[in-house]
Amino acid sequence: MAAKPSESGRLKVIVIQGKNLVIRDFRSSDPYVVVKLGKQKAKTKVIKSNLNPVWNEELTFKIGAEPTGLLNLEVFDKDLFKRDDRMGRASINLQPMQSASRLSKILRMSTGETTLRKVVPGRDDCVSEEYSIRCIDGEVVQDVWLRLGGVESGEIQVRMKYVEEQMNLE
């Protein structure tokens, strides 16, 4: 019986920074970000007393052959003696990135930088402005600012890299 190829890959989410986050302590907040993809969950380190934190932290998620829906992000304020306070949430639809990845594969892009697709903000996500999905040296990349919902203010900047892997199933 011949081996059957199966698509899978990794989604690298680089949580870059936050901007104008809400105050949840006396004068500031101690923010961190929880990122969820399906049942997978990861979080950034806590940045003490900062409403414009810089994390520059990479979190990696496994992706199967089936299309993946939304990437969910939630910002919290770390507290020592009580439950951590919510500082807002955001989500982004991963379908445009997955279709751009298929396009890069069809076009056999492996070197240089090419814009694969421009995406306008949609109803199902928290994107604050139009962005591009690019292929950079074989990796599909998108940089985006996400507006935080459920709070007065705040945005987070993330970079996502989709890396497909080819596997053989016997």
MDTraj code that builds the backbone (N, CA, C; nanometers):
import mdtraj as md
import numpy as np

residues = "MET ALA ALA LYS PRO SER GLU SER GLY ARG LEU LYS VAL ILE VAL ILE GLN GLY LYS ASN LEU VAL ILE ARG ASP PHE ARG SER SER ASP PRO TYR VAL VAL VAL LYS LEU GLY LYS GLN LYS ALA LYS THR LYS VAL ILE LYS SER ASN LEU ASN PRO VAL TRP ASN GLU GLU LEU THR PHE LYS ILE GLY ALA GLU PRO THR GLY LEU LEU ASN LEU GLU VAL PHE ASP LYS ASP LEU PHE LYS ARG ASP ASP ARG MET GLY ARG ALA SER ILE ASN LEU GLN PRO MET GLN SER ALA SER ARG LEU SER LYS ILE LEU ARG MET SER THR GLY GLU THR THR LEU ARG LYS VAL VAL PRO GLY ARG ASP ASP CYS VAL SER GLU GLU TYR SER ILE ARG CYS ILE ASP GLY GLU VAL VAL GLN ASP VAL TRP LEU ARG LEU GLY GLY VAL GLU SER GLY GLU ILE GLN VAL ARG MET LYS TYR VAL GLU GLU GLN MET ASN LEU GLU".split()
xyz = np.array([
    [0.0847, -0.1183, 0.0000],
    [0.0000, 0.0000, 0.0000],
    [0.0893, 0.1248, 0.0000],
    [0.0611, 0.2188, -0.0848],
    [0.1423, 0.3406, -0.0974],
    [0.1180, 0.4342, 0.0196],
    [0.2205, 0.5104, 0.0550],
    [0.2090, 0.6090, 0.1627],
    [0.1212, 0.7248, 0.1161],
    [0.0372, 0.7702, 0.2062],
    [-0.0535, 0.8801, 0.1743],
    [-0.0025, 1.0078, 0.2414],
    [0.0215, 1.1159, 0.1643],
    [0.0695, 1.2382, 0.2276],
    [-0.0395, 1.3048, 0.3102],
    [0.0000, 1.3639, 0.4203],
    [-0.0935, 1.4346, 0.5059],
    [-0.0363, 1.5718, 0.5391],
    [-0.1173, 1.6753, 0.5243],
    [-0.0736, 1.8112, 0.5526],
    [-0.0808, 1.8368, 0.7031],
    [0.0192, 1.8976, 0.7553],
    [0.0160, 1.9466, 0.8921],
    [0.1214, 2.0545, 0.9011],
    [0.1252, 2.1208, 1.0110],
    [0.2246, 2.2261, 1.0235],
    [0.2242, 2.2872, 1.1613],
    [0.2922, 2.4005, 1.1687],
    [0.3020, 2.4737, 1.2943],
    [0.2631, 2.6188, 1.2698],
    [0.1988, 2.6754, 1.3690],
    [0.1699, 2.8175, 1.3679],
    [0.2541, 2.8792, 1.4786],
    [0.3464, 2.9667, 1.4382],
    [0.4280, 3.0392, 1.5358],
    [0.3627, 3.1747, 1.5563],
    [0.3275, 3.2038, 1.6797],
    [0.2654, 3.3314, 1.7138],
    [0.3657, 3.4100, 1.7969],
    [0.4127, 3.5212, 1.7424],
    [0.5049, 3.6067, 1.8157],
    [0.4231, 3.7228, 1.8707],
    [0.4056, 3.7243, 2.0032],
    [0.3349, 3.8341, 2.0684],
    [0.4384, 3.9442, 2.0857],
    [0.4258, 4.0501, 2.0061],
    [0.5283, 4.1540, 2.0013],
    [0.5110, 4.2559, 2.1130],
    [0.3955, 4.3230, 2.1144],
    [0.3786, 4.4295, 2.2133],
    [0.2326, 4.4626, 2.2354],
    [0.2079, 4.5379, 2.3421],
    [0.0758, 4.5916, 2.3712],
    [0.0832, 4.7431, 2.3684],
    [-0.0330, 4.8066, 2.3469],
    [-0.0362, 4.9523, 2.3387],
    [-0.1624, 5.0033, 2.4071],
    [-0.1472, 5.1035, 2.4922],
    [-0.2605, 5.1678, 2.5613],
    [-0.3486, 5.0676, 2.6358],
    [-0.2856, 4.9732, 2.7059],
    [-0.3632, 4.8754, 2.7821],
    [-0.4298, 4.9444, 2.9014],
    [-0.5363, 4.8826, 2.9516],
    [-0.6125, 4.9429, 3.0615],
    [-0.5425, 4.9230, 3.1959],
    [-0.5691, 5.0159, 3.2875],
    [-0.5156, 5.0086, 3.4241],
    [-0.6037, 4.9136, 3.5040],
    [-0.5420, 4.8160, 3.5692],
    [-0.6169, 4.7218, 3.6523],
    [-0.5644, 4.7184, 3.7965],
    [-0.4502, 4.7791, 3.8207],
    [-0.4002, 4.7934, 3.9568],
    [-0.4158, 4.9407, 3.9949],
    [-0.3434, 4.9874, 4.0942],
    [-0.3590, 5.1249, 4.1408],
    [-0.3284, 5.2271, 4.0318],
    [-0.2106, 5.2171, 3.9685],
    [-0.1726, 5.3124, 3.8637],
    [-0.1316, 5.2467, 3.7326],
    [-0.1188, 5.1161, 3.7313],
    [-0.0685, 5.0477, 3.6126],
    [-0.1276, 4.9077, 3.6077],
    [-0.0612, 4.8183, 3.5368],
    [-0.1002, 4.6773, 3.5294],
    [0.0249, 4.5940, 3.5085],
    [0.0136, 4.4650, 3.5343],
    [0.1219, 4.3683, 3.5126],
    [0.0726, 4.2684, 3.4081],
    [0.0749, 4.3073, 3.2789],
    [0.0078, 4.2272, 3.1764],
    [0.0847, 4.1040, 3.1283],
    [0.0056, 4.0041, 3.0892],
    [0.0540, 3.8878, 3.0150],
    [-0.0577, 3.8453, 2.9205],
    [-0.0218, 3.7670, 2.8176],
    [-0.1182, 3.7270, 2.7147],
    [-0.1323, 3.5751, 2.7138],
    [-0.2568, 3.5286, 2.7093],
    [-0.2877, 3.3862, 2.6925],
    [-0.3382, 3.3691, 2.5496],
    [-0.2751, 3.2776, 2.4744],
    [-0.3118, 3.2523, 2.3352],
    [-0.3683, 3.1113, 2.3261],
    [-0.4842, 3.0978, 2.2599],
    [-0.5496, 2.9674, 2.2462],
    [-0.5775, 2.9381, 2.1004],
    [-0.5497, 2.8142, 2.0624],
    [-0.5844, 2.7634, 1.9300],
    [-0.6475, 2.6268, 1.9522],
    [-0.7807, 2.6207, 1.9373],
    [-0.8514, 2.4965, 1.9694],
    [-0.8305, 2.4640, 2.1167],
    [-0.7801, 2.3429, 2.1451],
    [-0.7556, 2.3023, 2.2834],
    [-0.6146, 2.3360, 2.3311],
    [-0.5310, 2.3881, 2.2403],
    [-0.3938, 2.4251, 2.2758],
    [-0.3921, 2.5648, 2.3380],
    [-0.3045, 2.5816, 2.4366],
    [-0.2986, 2.7087, 2.5075],
    [-0.1548, 2.7367, 2.5489],
    [-0.1130, 2.8629, 2.5381],
    [0.0212, 2.9037, 2.5818],
    [0.0115, 3.0468, 2.6323],
    [0.1090, 3.0895, 2.7138],
    [0.1048, 3.2272, 2.7623],
    [0.2429, 3.2897, 2.7661],
    [0.2427, 3.4225, 2.7613],
    [0.3675, 3.4989, 2.7649],
    [0.4097, 3.5208, 2.9097],
    [0.5276, 3.5774, 2.9238],
    [0.5735, 3.6167, 3.0568],
    [0.4973, 3.7420, 3.1002],
    [0.5016, 3.7714, 3.2297],
    [0.4387, 3.8903, 3.2862],
    [0.5371, 4.0068, 3.2744],
    [0.4873, 4.1222, 3.2296],
    [0.5672, 4.2449, 3.2260],
    [0.5149, 4.3338, 3.3395],
    [0.5982, 4.3648, 3.4349],
    [0.5574, 4.4410, 3.5540],
    [0.5312, 4.5886, 3.5231],
    [0.4269, 4.6411, 3.5804],
    [0.3927, 4.7846, 3.5810],
    [0.4119, 4.8519, 3.4449],
    [0.3359, 4.8058, 3.3444],
    [0.3549, 4.8603, 3.2106],
    [0.2248, 4.8530, 3.1307],
    [0.1809, 4.9659, 3.0766],
    [0.0604, 4.9691, 2.9934],
    [0.0930, 4.9623, 2.8447],
    [0.2237, 4.9648, 2.8115],
    [0.2721, 4.9512, 2.6738],
    [0.3844, 4.8469, 2.6712],
    [0.3526, 4.7232, 2.7120],
    [0.4571, 4.6214, 2.7281],
    [0.5136, 4.5702, 2.5960],
    [0.6393, 4.5268, 2.6011],
    [0.7025, 4.4604, 2.4876],
    [0.7372, 4.3190, 2.5335],
    [0.6747, 4.2191, 2.4696],
    [0.7008, 4.0793, 2.5043],
    [0.8023, 4.0171, 2.4082],
    [0.7836, 4.0354, 2.2787],
    [0.8664, 3.9690, 2.1770],
    [0.8843, 3.8210, 2.2097],
    [0.7740, 3.7544, 2.2325],
    [0.7775, 3.6150, 2.2754],
    [0.7081, 3.5256, 2.1725],
    [0.7742, 3.4145, 2.1359],
    [0.7205, 3.3230, 2.0354],
    [0.6536, 3.2033, 2.1013],
    [0.5294, 3.1774, 2.0612],
    [0.4519, 3.0633, 2.1095],
    [0.4187, 2.9776, 1.9878],
    [0.4338, 2.8454, 1.9988],
    [0.4149, 2.7573, 1.8831],
    [0.2973, 2.6629, 1.9056],
    [0.2151, 2.6477, 1.8005],
    [0.0976, 2.5614, 1.8045],
    [0.1028, 2.4633, 1.6882],
    [0.0538, 2.3405, 1.7105],
    [0.0445, 2.2408, 1.6037],
    [-0.0858, 2.2624, 1.5279],
    [-0.0780, 2.2412, 1.3963],
    [-0.1966, 2.2559, 1.3110],
    [-0.2142, 2.1261, 1.2330],
    [-0.3370, 2.0746, 1.2299],
    [-0.3654, 1.9524, 1.1556],
    [-0.4051, 1.9827, 1.0124],
    [-0.4512, 1.8796, 0.9416],
    [-0.4876, 1.8930, 0.8004],
    [-0.6171, 1.9719, 0.7813],
    [-0.7081, 1.9640, 0.8799],
    [-0.8348, 2.0345, 0.8654],
    [-0.8144, 2.1844, 0.8877],
    [-0.8980, 2.2657, 0.8231],
    [-0.8871, 2.4107, 0.8416],
    [-0.9055, 2.4485, 0.9890],
    [-0.8287, 2.5447, 1.0325],
    [-0.8345, 2.5920, 1.1697],
    [-0.9158, 2.7200, 1.1714],
    [-0.9943, 2.7400, 1.2755],
    [-1.0816, 2.8564, 1.2827],
    [-1.0141, 2.9821, 1.3327],
    [-1.0400, 3.0148, 1.4582],
    [-0.9921, 3.1395, 1.5150],
    [-0.8757, 3.1176, 1.6105],
    [-0.7851, 3.2130, 1.6091],
    [-0.6807, 3.2217, 1.7099],
    [-0.7325, 3.3224, 1.8114],
    [-0.7392, 3.2826, 1.9388],
    [-0.7927, 3.3683, 2.0437],
    [-0.6816, 3.4146, 2.1364],
    [-0.6832, 3.5429, 2.1691],
    [-0.5846, 3.6008, 2.2594],
    [-0.6587, 3.6739, 2.3705],
    [-0.6090, 3.6608, 2.4923],
    [-0.6683, 3.7330, 2.6041],
    [-0.5566, 3.7887, 2.6903],
    [-0.5701, 3.9167, 2.7277],
    [-0.4700, 3.9840, 2.8099],
    [-0.5211, 3.9884, 2.9530],
    [-0.4311, 3.9568, 3.0467],
    [-0.4638, 3.9582, 3.1889],
    [-0.3633, 4.0435, 3.2653],
    [-0.4076, 4.0917, 3.3821],
    [-0.3210, 4.1603, 3.4771],
    [-0.2905, 4.0623, 3.5893],
    [-0.1619, 4.0337, 3.6111],
    [-0.1199, 3.9387, 3.7136],
    [-0.1382, 4.0008, 3.8517],
    [-0.2089, 3.9295, 3.9386],
    [-0.2277, 3.9728, 4.0774],
    [-0.1774, 3.8640, 4.1706],
    [-0.1244, 3.9061, 4.2854],
    [-0.0687, 3.8091, 4.3797],
    [-0.1742, 3.7470, 4.4702],
    [-0.2657, 3.8268, 4.5218],
    [-0.3557, 3.7776, 4.6256],
    [-0.5007, 3.7607, 4.5830],
    [-0.5273, 3.7853, 4.4578],
    [-0.6627, 3.7641, 4.4064],
    [-0.6549, 3.7137, 4.2628],
    [-0.7696, 3.6801, 4.2092],
    [-0.7760, 3.6298, 4.0714],
    [-0.7238, 3.7361, 3.9745],
    [-0.6491, 3.6931, 3.8708],
    [-0.5961, 3.7861, 3.7704],
    [-0.7108, 3.8573, 3.6997],
    [-0.6924, 3.9887, 3.6773],
    [-0.7954, 4.0708, 3.6131],
    [-0.7868, 4.0593, 3.4615],
    [-0.9026, 4.0597, 3.3956],
    [-0.9079, 4.0601, 3.2490],
    [-0.8762, 4.2006, 3.1986],
    [-0.7954, 4.2059, 3.0914],
    [-0.7584, 4.3336, 3.0312],
    [-0.8007, 4.3418, 2.8847],
    [-0.8820, 4.2457, 2.8400],
    [-0.9323, 4.2481, 2.7031],
    [-0.9023, 4.1199, 2.6283],
    [-0.9750, 4.1011, 2.5192],
    [-0.9581, 3.9804, 2.4373],
    [-0.9673, 4.0179, 2.2904],
    [-0.9093, 3.9319, 2.2078],
    [-0.9116, 3.9528, 2.0631],
    [-0.9072, 3.8174, 1.9947],
    [-0.9508, 3.8148, 1.8692],
    [-0.9412, 3.6920, 1.7904],
    [-0.9124, 3.7303, 1.6461],
    [-0.8562, 3.6331, 1.5749],
    [-0.8298, 3.6535, 1.4324],
    [-0.8568, 3.5235, 1.3586],
    [-0.9210, 3.5353, 1.2436],
    [-0.9531, 3.4209, 1.1592],
    [-0.8257, 3.3746, 1.0878],
    [-0.7930, 3.2468, 1.0984],
    [-0.6711, 3.1937, 1.0373],
    [-0.6916, 3.1463, 0.8930],
    [-0.8143, 3.1451, 0.8447],
    [-0.8413, 3.0945, 0.7099],
    [-0.7652, 3.1710, 0.6015],
    [-0.7591, 3.3046, 0.6043],
    [-0.6825, 3.3745, 0.5000],
    [-0.5349, 3.3330, 0.4973],
    [-0.4782, 3.3091, 0.6132],
    [-0.3377, 3.2683, 0.6197],
    [-0.3199, 3.1273, 0.5628],
    [-0.4133, 3.0393, 0.5926],
    [-0.4029, 2.9022, 0.5412],
    [-0.4194, 2.8984, 0.3893],
    [-0.5106, 2.9798, 0.3347],
    [-0.5254, 2.9798, 0.1890],
    [-0.4035, 3.0433, 0.1225],
    [-0.3435, 3.1447, 0.1866],
    [-0.2205, 3.2043, 0.1338],
    [-0.1068, 3.1032, 0.1361],
    [-0.1047, 3.0182, 0.2372],
    [-0.0020, 2.9148, 0.2465],
    [-0.0151, 2.8152, 0.1320],
    [-0.1393, 2.7775, 0.0999],
    [-0.1613, 2.6859, -0.0141],
    [-0.1140, 2.7511, -0.1438],
    [-0.1405, 2.8816, -0.1598],
    [-0.0972, 2.9542, -0.2790],
    [0.0559, 2.9553, -0.2894],
    [0.1235, 2.9797, -0.1784],
    [0.2704, 2.9831, -0.1818],
    [0.3276, 2.8466, -0.2201],
    [0.2577, 2.7414, -0.1784],
    [0.3009, 2.6056, -0.2117],
    [0.2816, 2.5783, -0.3619],
    [0.1666, 2.6206, -0.4156],
    [0.1382, 2.6022, -0.5581],
    [0.2410, 2.6776, -0.6420],
    [0.2753, 2.7991, -0.5981],
    [0.3705, 2.8816, -0.6715],
    [0.5166, 2.8449, -0.6417],
    [0.5360, 2.7500, -0.5511],
    [0.6691, 2.7006, -0.5118],
    [0.7632, 2.8146, -0.4713],
    [0.7144, 2.8967, -0.3810],
    [0.7950, 3.0097, -0.3331],
    [0.8867, 2.9634, -0.2217],
    [1.0159, 2.9889, -0.2357],
    [1.1085, 2.9473, -0.1306],
    [1.2107, 3.0545, -0.0946],
    [1.2315, 3.1510, -0.1821],
    [1.3271, 3.2570, -0.1498],
    [1.2664, 3.3929, -0.1806],
    [1.3175, 3.4956, -0.1153],
    [1.2691, 3.6309, -0.1381],
    [1.1427, 3.6609, -0.0604],
    [1.0806, 3.7742, -0.0945],
    [0.9581, 3.8173, -0.0269],
    [0.8527, 3.8554, -0.1290],
    [0.7311, 3.8004, -0.1119],
    [0.6201, 3.8258, -0.2029],
    [0.4924, 3.8454, -0.1223],
    [0.4127, 3.9466, -0.1567],
    [0.2815, 3.9641, -0.0943],
    [0.1853, 3.8660, -0.1600],
    [0.1229, 3.7813, -0.0779],
    [0.0302, 3.6798, -0.1289],
    [-0.1141, 3.7285, -0.1269],
    [-0.1459, 3.8111, -0.0277],
    [-0.2852, 3.8498, -0.0111],
    [-0.2959, 3.9712, 0.0799],
    [-0.3915, 4.0584, 0.0496],
    [-0.4250, 4.1689, 0.1391],
    [-0.5573, 4.1328, 0.2053],
    [-0.5679, 4.1636, 0.3349],
    [-0.6870, 4.1265, 0.4106],
    [-0.7444, 4.2516, 0.4771],
    [-0.8748, 4.2722, 0.4613],
    [-0.9423, 4.3830, 0.5280],
    [-1.0072, 4.3308, 0.6559],
    [-1.0229, 4.4166, 0.7559],
    [-1.0853, 4.3722, 0.8809],
    [-1.2230, 4.3121, 0.8563],
    [-1.2527, 4.2034, 0.9290],
    [-1.3810, 4.1359, 0.9129],
    [-1.4623, 4.1377, 1.0411],
    [-1.5832, 4.0874, 1.0326],
    [-1.6724, 4.0838, 1.1499],
    [-1.6237, 3.9847, 1.2548],
    [-1.5578, 3.8768, 1.2112],
    [-1.5215, 3.7686, 1.3024],
    [-1.3888, 3.7890, 1.3733],
    [-1.3236, 3.9007, 1.3491],
    [-1.1950, 3.9199, 1.4157],
    [-1.1842, 4.0615, 1.4693],
    [-1.0727, 4.0923, 1.5282],
    [-1.0513, 4.2206, 1.5951],
    [-0.9421, 4.3015, 1.5274],
    [-0.9209, 4.2770, 1.3999],
    [-0.8149, 4.3446, 1.3259],
    [-0.8466, 4.4934, 1.3178],
    [-0.7471, 4.5774, 1.3501],
    [-0.7732, 4.7207, 1.3513],
    [-0.7518, 4.7879, 1.2164],
    [-0.6737, 4.7262, 1.1263],
    [-0.6519, 4.7858, 0.9943],
    [-0.6143, 4.6784, 0.8930],
    [-0.6237, 4.7126, 0.7647],
    [-0.5862, 4.6201, 0.6570],
    [-0.4417, 4.5729, 0.6757],
    [-0.4166, 4.4476, 0.6413],
    [-0.2815, 4.3938, 0.6518],
    [-0.2526, 4.3011, 0.5345],
    [-0.1245, 4.2684, 0.5177],
    [-0.0821, 4.1790, 0.4098],
    [-0.0318, 4.0473, 0.4665],
    [-0.0541, 3.9417, 0.3908],
    [0.0063, 3.8120, 0.4211],
    [0.1152, 3.7936, 0.3171],
    [0.2364, 3.7703, 0.3634],
    [0.3519, 3.7630, 0.2735],
    [0.4207, 3.6277, 0.2866],
    [0.4920, 3.5926, 0.1817],
    [0.5796, 3.4754, 0.1867],
    [0.7213, 3.5313, 0.1945],
    [0.7922, 3.4980, 0.3023],
    [0.9289, 3.5456, 0.3227],
    [1.0179, 3.4221, 0.3352],
    [1.1018, 3.4011, 0.2346],
    [1.1932, 3.2858, 0.2325],
    [1.1232, 3.1550, 0.2675],
    [1.0075, 3.1323, 0.2060],
    [0.9363, 3.0060, 0.2221],
    [0.8396, 2.9998, 0.3392],
    [0.8390, 3.1017, 0.4262],
    [0.7459, 3.1042, 0.5384],
    [0.6343, 3.2040, 0.5101],
    [0.5102, 3.1647, 0.5427],
    [0.3965, 3.2539, 0.5263],
    [0.3838, 3.3355, 0.6552],
    [0.3875, 3.4700, 0.6411],
    [0.3962, 3.5600, 0.7572],
    [0.2890, 3.6678, 0.7492],
    [0.2300, 3.6989, 0.8645],
    [0.1417, 3.8155, 0.8705],
    [0.1672, 3.8894, 1.0013],
    [0.1766, 4.0228, 0.9886],
    [0.1908, 4.1117, 1.1037],
    [0.0597, 4.1865, 1.1174],
    [0.0057, 4.1916, 1.2393],
    [-0.1253, 4.2529, 1.2559],
    [-0.1396, 4.3136, 1.3956],
    [-0.2123, 4.4259, 1.4012],
    [-0.2534, 4.4867, 1.5278],
    [-0.3972, 4.4440, 1.5537],
    [-0.4241, 4.3948, 1.6756],
    [-0.5578, 4.3505, 1.7135],
    [-0.6131, 4.4417, 1.8225],
    [-0.7353, 4.4897, 1.8017],
    [-0.8060, 4.5712, 1.9003],
    [-0.8597, 4.4801, 2.0095],
    [-0.8404, 4.5176, 2.1337],
    [-0.8919, 4.4375, 2.2445],
    [-1.0382, 4.4730, 2.2707],
    [-1.1217, 4.3697, 2.2833],
    [-1.2636, 4.3893, 2.3100],
    [-1.2944, 4.3720, 2.4582],
    [-1.4088, 4.4245, 2.5000],
    [-1.4532, 4.4101, 2.6386],
    [-1.3858, 4.5053, 2.7352],
    [-1.3082, 4.6005, 2.6825],
    [-1.2389, 4.6993, 2.7661],
    [-1.2413, 4.8354, 2.6975],
    [-1.2014, 4.9386, 2.7726],
    [-1.2054, 5.0755, 2.7209],
    [-1.1018, 5.1014, 2.6129],
    [-0.9843, 5.0391, 2.6241],
    [-0.8777, 5.0658, 2.5268],
    [-0.7795, 4.9496, 2.5242],
    [-0.6920, 4.9527, 2.4252],
    [-0.5846, 4.8552, 2.4179],
    [-0.5791, 4.7814, 2.2859],
    [-0.4554, 4.7581, 2.2418],
    [-0.4288, 4.6799, 2.1216],
    [-0.3058, 4.5936, 2.1485],
    [-0.2964, 4.4820, 2.0760],
    [-0.1739, 4.4027, 2.0806],
    [-0.1281, 4.3746, 1.9385],
    [0.0031, 4.3727, 1.9216],
    [0.0634, 4.3452, 1.7912],
    [0.1177, 4.2033, 1.7929],
    [0.0797, 4.1260, 1.6917],
    [0.1296, 3.9889, 1.6789],
    [0.1825, 3.9665, 1.5379],
    [0.2791, 3.8776, 1.5280],
    [0.3292, 3.8290, 1.3994],
    [0.3029, 3.6790, 1.4008],
    [0.2430, 3.6310, 1.2927],
    [0.2167, 3.4880, 1.2814],
    [0.2925, 3.4326, 1.1631],
    [0.3518, 3.3144, 1.1842],
    [0.4228, 3.2445, 1.0774],
    [0.3625, 3.1054, 1.0671],
    [0.3197, 3.0711, 0.9463],
    [0.2615, 2.9393, 0.9221],
    [0.3640, 2.8557, 0.8465],
    [0.4024, 2.7446, 0.9066],
    [0.5029, 2.6575, 0.8461],
    [0.4388, 2.5208, 0.8216],
    [0.4241, 2.4854, 0.6939],
    [0.3655, 2.3557, 0.6592],
    [0.4711, 2.2474, 0.6598],
    [0.4307, 2.1287, 0.7011],
    [0.5202, 2.0133, 0.6981],
    [0.4521, 1.9051, 0.6183],
    [0.5265, 1.8312, 0.5424],
    [0.4722, 1.7183, 0.4653],
    [0.5053, 1.5906, 0.5423],
    [0.4027, 1.5132, 0.5719],
    [0.4237, 1.3872, 0.6443],
    [0.3716, 1.2733, 0.5569],
    [0.4287, 1.1565, 0.5760],
    [0.3775, 1.0381, 0.5071],
    [0.3130, 0.9452, 0.6065],
    [0.1893, 0.9070, 0.5780],
    [0.1174, 0.8117, 0.6620],
    [0.1198, 0.6758, 0.5918],
    [0.1585, 0.5754, 0.6619],
    [0.1632, 0.4405, 0.6041],
    [0.0262, 0.3765, 0.6150],
])
top = md.Topology()
chain = top.add_chain()
for i, resn in enumerate(residues, 1):
    res = top.add_residue(resn, chain, resSeq=i)
    for name in ("N", "CA", "C"):
        top.add_atom(name, md.element.get_by_symbol(name[0]), res)
traj = md.Trajectory(xyz[None], top)
